[in-house]
């Protein structure tokens, strides 16, 4: 199915060379992507909630991303458009289709549009005794500027990467549902990943080298690719039920609990649960604007993952973010649930 792949270079705000971007840190931190040496002191301790900010300063944040550090916090701001090439056309669901197939999709020009990501995350996370299931929508914010979803489509059961397909594009090429970077846009234009973003790792990692920070999860723990500090592949058998592991990384040479995006097309392609608390000190929930966030599934019942809608979330926050409508009016939405319920088409 992947023969005659047409991965045309559609670059928003950057050329492919910009996939090795600069850190835009507003607090005057050291920034950049400098690696820690093997003899560096420990950075962050998940057992005590020590701040992970120093490690995050070493990440290669995209040129379209602004990060601001506080005491035990990081503020992530981005327009949601990744700084790497995307397909010119995608297979998008026909009207009324939630989870598309080749028979219920059509080729269309990449609909990706700017979002308004502005979220403050806790960088003093503590590994909890119990886990919290990830829901639909944003579960992590990535160095490319885009977001990460869990492994499922809008019905909460169809695995995105395992059900990839293509249709014939308008120029005779193959238009894929999920692109070569394991990402795609929703019909309303929110680009996101469902697994290891290989075009991002290609820019920040050396071949056969260790994985570097790819993003920060909603609970504050870092997200990495599937290579350990020695460059060996990290397998699912080495991870806990949330795709987590405690080990050394380039940014945390003394070890840190972190999530791994393994090389798989199963539901474990992205985190299935959180080991930390999905909240930030003084800033409330950090789940963001993803498709399905806080959304009531058809027929009622709790939202996917058991989380309450934003106005009822147990951390007491009533307006975690402003969500900007990508339609021509660019009005700020207060009805997050209703807006995304109408737009849900299975992406």
C-alpha positions as CSV (number, residue, x, y, z in Angstrom):
1,X,0.0,0.0,0.0
2,X,3.0,2.3,0.6
3,X,4.4,2.0,-2.9
4,X,4.4,5.1,-5.0
5,X,4.2,7.1,-1.8
6,X,3.8,10.8,-2.5
7,X,5.3,12.6,0.4
8,X,5.4,16.1,-1.0
9,X,7.1,18.8,0.9
10,X,4.6,21.1,2.4
11,X,6.5,23.2,5.0
12,X,4.8,25.7,7.2
13,X,7.0,28.5,8.4
14,X,10.2,26.5,7.9
15,X,12.3,24.5,5.5
16,X,13.4,21.0,6.4
17,X,16.5,22.5,7.8
18,X,14.4,24.1,10.5
19,X,13.8,20.7,12.0
20,X,16.8,21.4,14.1
21,X,15.3,24.5,15.7
22,X,16.3,26.9,18.4
23,X,14.9,27.1,21.9
24,X,12.9,30.2,22.6
25,X,13.1,30.4,26.4
26,X,11.8,33.6,27.9
27,X,13.4,33.2,31.3
28,X,16.9,33.5,30.1
29,X,17.7,29.8,30.6
30,X,20.6,28.1,28.9
31,X,18.2,26.6,26.3
32,X,19.3,24.9,23.1
33,X,19.9,21.2,22.7
34,X,23.2,20.7,24.5
35,X,23.5,17.2,25.9
36,X,24.4,16.5,29.5
37,X,27.6,14.7,30.1
38,X,27.7,11.3,31.8
39,X,29.2,13.0,34.9
40,X,26.5,15.7,35.3
41,X,24.5,15.8,38.5
42,X,21.0,14.4,38.7
43,X,18.3,16.5,37.1
44,X,14.9,15.8,38.5
45,X,13.7,13.1,40.9
46,X,10.3,11.6,40.2
47,X,10.1,10.2,43.7
48,X,10.3,13.6,45.4
49,X,8.9,15.8,42.7
50,X,12.1,17.7,42.0
51,X,11.8,20.1,39.1
52,X,12.6,18.8,35.7
53,X,13.1,22.2,34.2
54,X,16.8,21.9,33.7
55,X,16.3,18.8,31.5
56,X,13.6,20.6,29.5
57,X,15.9,23.5,28.9
58,X,18.2,21.0,27.1
59,X,15.5,20.0,24.7
60,X,15.4,21.1,21.1
61,X,12.2,23.1,21.1
62,X,10.9,24.2,17.7
63,X,11.3,27.7,16.3
64,X,7.5,28.1,16.5
65,X,7.4,27.1,20.2
66,X,7.8,29.4,23.1
67,X,8.5,27.9,26.5
68,X,8.6,29.9,29.7
69,X,9.9,28.4,33.0
70,X,8.6,29.0,36.5
71,X,8.9,27.3,39.8
72,X,7.9,23.7,39.0
73,X,6.1,24.9,35.8
74,X,6.7,25.2,32.1
75,X,4.4,27.3,29.9
76,X,4.1,25.9,26.4
77,X,2.9,28.2,23.6
78,X,2.6,27.1,19.9
79,X,0.4,27.5,16.9
80,X,0.2,23.7,16.6
81,X,1.7,23.6,13.2
82,X,4.7,21.2,13.1
83,X,8.0,22.4,11.8
84,X,8.5,19.6,9.4
85,X,7.1,18.6,6.0
86,X,3.6,17.2,5.7
87,X,1.7,15.5,2.9
88,X,0.1,17.8,0.3
89,X,-3.0,15.7,0.4
90,X,-4.6,13.4,3.1
91,X,-7.4,10.9,3.0
92,X,-10.1,12.7,5.0
93,X,-13.4,11.2,6.1
94,X,-16.6,11.8,4.2
95,X,-19.3,14.0,5.8
96,X,-20.8,12.2,8.8
97,X,-18.1,9.5,9.1
98,X,-16.4,9.2,12.4
99,X,-13.8,6.5,11.8
100,X,-13.0,6.4,8.0
101,X,-11.9,3.7,5.7
102,X,-10.8,3.9,2.1
103,X,-14.4,3.4,1.1
104,X,-15.6,6.3,3.2
105,X,-12.8,8.8,2.6
106,X,-11.8,11.2,-0.1
107,X,-8.5,12.9,-1.0
108,X,-8.2,16.6,0.1
109,X,-5.6,19.2,0.4
110,X,-3.9,19.2,3.8
111,X,-6.4,21.1,6.0
112,X,-3.8,21.9,8.8
113,X,-4.4,25.4,10.3
114,X,-3.0,27.2,13.2
115,X,-4.2,26.4,16.7
116,X,-3.7,28.4,19.9
117,X,-1.8,26.2,22.3
118,X,-1.1,28.0,25.6
119,X,-0.8,25.7,28.5
120,X,1.1,25.6,31.8
121,X,2.4,22.2,32.9
122,X,3.7,20.9,36.1
123,X,7.4,20.1,36.0
124,X,7.7,18.6,39.5
125,X,5.7,15.5,38.8
126,X,5.6,12.5,41.1
127,X,4.9,8.9,40.1
128,X,1.6,8.0,41.6
129,X,0.5,4.6,43.0
130,X,-2.4,4.6,40.6
131,X,-2.7,5.5,37.0
132,X,-5.1,7.7,35.0
133,X,-6.2,6.6,31.5
134,X,-5.4,9.0,28.7
135,X,-8.5,10.3,26.9
136,X,-9.0,11.5,23.3
137,X,-7.3,14.8,22.4
138,X,-4.0,16.2,23.5
139,X,-2.0,14.0,25.9
140,X,1.4,15.7,25.2
141,X,2.9,18.8,23.6
142,X,5.8,18.2,21.3
143,X,9.0,20.0,20.4
144,X,7.8,20.3,16.8
145,X,4.9,22.5,18.0
146,X,2.2,19.9,17.3
147,X,0.5,17.7,19.9
148,X,0.3,14.0,20.6
149,X,-2.9,12.0,20.8
150,X,-3.3,8.5,22.3
151,X,-3.4,5.5,19.9
152,X,-7.1,5.6,19.2
153,X,-9.4,7.2,16.7
154,X,-12.6,9.0,17.7
155,X,-14.6,5.9,18.6
156,X,-12.0,5.0,21.3
157,X,-11.5,1.5,19.9
158,X,-10.0,1.8,16.4
159,X,-6.3,1.9,16.6
160,X,-5.0,4.7,14.3
161,X,-1.7,3.4,13.1
162,X,-3.0,-0.2,12.7
163,X,-5.8,1.0,10.4
164,X,-3.9,3.3,8.1
165,X,-5.0,3.3,4.4
166,X,-4.7,5.4,1.3
167,X,-6.9,6.6,-1.5
168,X,-5.9,7.9,-4.9
169,X,-5.1,11.5,-4.8
170,X,-6.1,14.2,-7.2
171,X,-2.7,14.0,-9.0
172,X,-2.8,10.2,-9.1
173,X,-0.6,9.7,-6.1
174,X,-1.5,7.9,-2.9
175,X,-3.1,10.1,-0.3
176,X,-2.7,8.5,3.2
177,X,-4.9,8.8,6.3
178,X,-1.8,8.8,8.5
179,X,1.5,10.2,7.0
180,X,5.0,8.9,7.3
181,X,5.6,10.9,10.5
182,X,2.7,9.0,12.2
183,X,0.6,12.1,12.2
184,X,-2.4,13.6,10.4
185,X,-4.8,16.6,10.6
186,X,-8.4,16.4,11.8
187,X,-10.9,17.7,9.2
188,X,-10.9,21.0,11.1
189,X,-7.1,21.2,10.8
190,X,-5.5,20.2,14.1
191,X,-2.4,18.3,13.1
192,X,-1.3,15.6,15.7
193,X,0.6,12.4,16.1
194,X,-0.6,9.0,17.2
195,X,2.9,7.5,17.7
196,X,6.6,8.0,17.2
197,X,7.1,11.0,15.0
198,X,9.9,9.7,12.9
199,X,10.5,12.9,11.0
200,X,11.1,14.6,14.3
201,X,13.5,11.9,15.6
202,X,15.4,12.1,12.3
203,X,16.1,15.7,13.0
204,X,17.1,15.6,16.7
205,X,18.6,12.1,17.1
206,X,21.7,10.6,15.5
207,X,21.4,7.3,13.7
208,X,21.8,4.5,16.2
209,X,22.1,7.0,18.9
210,X,20.0,7.7,22.0
211,X,16.5,9.3,21.9
212,X,16.2,12.9,22.9
213,X,13.2,14.7,24.4
214,X,10.3,14.8,22.0
215,X,7.8,16.5,24.2
216,X,6.2,16.9,27.6
217,X,3.1,14.9,28.7
218,X,0.1,16.4,30.3
219,X,1.3,15.2,33.7
220,X,4.7,16.8,33.3
221,X,6.9,13.8,32.6
222,X,9.0,13.9,29.4
223,X,8.2,11.9,26.2
224,X,11.0,10.2,24.3
225,X,11.5,8.0,21.2
226,X,12.3,4.3,21.3
227,X,16.1,4.4,21.9
228,X,17.8,4.2,25.3
229,X,20.9,6.1,26.4
230,X,23.1,3.6,24.5
231,X,21.1,3.7,21.3
232,X,19.5,0.3,21.8
233,X,15.8,-0.1,21.0
234,X,13.4,0.1,23.9
235,X,10.7,-2.6,23.6
236,X,7.2,-2.7,24.9
237,X,8.3,-5.5,27.3
238,X,10.6,-3.1,29.1
239,X,7.8,-0.5,29.7
240,X,5.1,-0.3,32.3
241,X,1.4,-0.2,31.4
242,X,1.7,3.6,30.6
243,X,4.7,3.2,28.3
244,X,6.9,4.5,31.0
245,X,10.4,3.6,32.3
246,X,12.9,5.0,34.6
247,X,16.4,5.2,33.0
248,X,19.1,7.6,32.0
249,X,18.6,9.9,29.0
250,X,20.8,12.5,27.3
251,X,18.9,15.3,29.2
252,X,18.7,13.4,32.4
253,X,21.9,11.3,32.7
254,X,21.2,10.3,36.3
255,X,17.8,8.8,35.3
256,X,14.3,10.0,35.1
257,X,10.8,8.5,34.7
258,X,9.7,9.1,31.2
259,X,7.3,7.9,28.5
260,X,8.5,6.1,25.4
261,X,6.9,6.0,22.0
262,X,7.8,2.5,20.8
263,X,8.0,1.4,17.2
264,X,4.6,-0.3,17.0
265,X,1.3,0.1,15.2
266,X,-0.7,-1.2,18.2
267,X,-2.7,0.9,20.7
268,X,0.6,1.2,22.6
269,X,2.0,3.5,20.0
270,X,1.3,6.4,22.4
271,X,0.7,6.5,26.2
272,X,-2.3,4.6,27.4
273,X,-2.3,6.1,30.8
274,X,-0.5,8.7,33.0
275,X,1.7,7.8,36.0
276,X,1.6,11.4,37.2
277,X,-1.2,13.7,38.2
278,X,-2.7,15.6,35.2
279,X,-2.7,19.0,36.8
280,X,-0.4,21.9,37.4
281,X,0.2,24.0,40.5
282,X,-2.1,27.0,40.3
283,X,-2.9,26.3,36.6
284,X,-5.3,23.3,36.7
285,X,-5.7,20.8,33.9
286,X,-3.3,20.8,31.0
287,X,-5.2,18.6,28.5
288,X,-5.8,21.2,25.9
289,X,-7.7,21.5,22.7
290,X,-7.6,18.0,21.3
291,X,-10.4,16.3,19.5
292,X,-12.5,14.5,22.0
293,X,-11.1,16.3,25.1
294,X,-13.9,16.3,27.7
295,X,-16.3,15.1,25.1
296,X,-19.4,13.1,25.9
297,X,-19.5,10.0,23.7
298,X,-22.6,9.1,21.7
299,X,-25.4,8.0,24.0
300,X,-24.0,9.9,27.0
301,X,-21.8,8.5,29.7
302,X,-18.4,9.8,30.9
303,X,-15.8,11.1,28.5
304,X,-13.1,8.6,27.3
305,X,-10.5,7.9,30.0
306,X,-12.9,8.7,32.8
307,X,-12.0,12.4,32.9
308,X,-14.7,15.0,33.6
309,X,-15.6,17.7,31.1
310,X,-13.5,20.9,31.6
311,X,-16.1,22.6,33.7
312,X,-16.3,19.7,36.1
313,X,-12.7,18.5,36.3
314,X,-11.7,17.4,39.8
315,X,-8.7,19.7,40.0
316,X,-11.0,22.7,40.3
317,X,-10.1,24.5,37.1
318,X,-13.0,25.9,35.1
319,X,-11.2,27.2,32.1
320,X,-7.9,25.4,31.5
321,X,-7.2,27.1,28.2
322,X,-8.6,29.4,25.6
323,X,-9.6,27.4,22.5
324,X,-9.6,29.3,19.4
325,X,-11.9,28.4,16.5
326,X,-9.9,27.9,13.3
327,X,-12.9,29.0,11.3
328,X,-12.8,32.4,9.5
329,X,-14.2,34.2,12.5
330,X,-11.4,33.0,14.9
331,X,-13.8,33.5,17.8
332,X,-12.8,32.1,21.2
333,X,-14.9,29.1,22.0
334,X,-16.4,28.7,25.4
335,X,-18.3,25.6,24.3
336,X,-15.4,23.2,24.0
337,X,-17.5,20.1,24.3
338,X,-20.1,21.1,21.8
339,X,-17.7,22.5,19.2
340,X,-15.5,19.4,19.0
341,X,-18.5,17.0,19.3
342,X,-19.8,18.6,16.1
343,X,-16.4,18.3,14.4
344,X,-15.5,14.8,15.5
345,X,-14.9,12.7,12.4
346,X,-12.7,10.0,13.8
347,X,-9.3,11.6,13.6
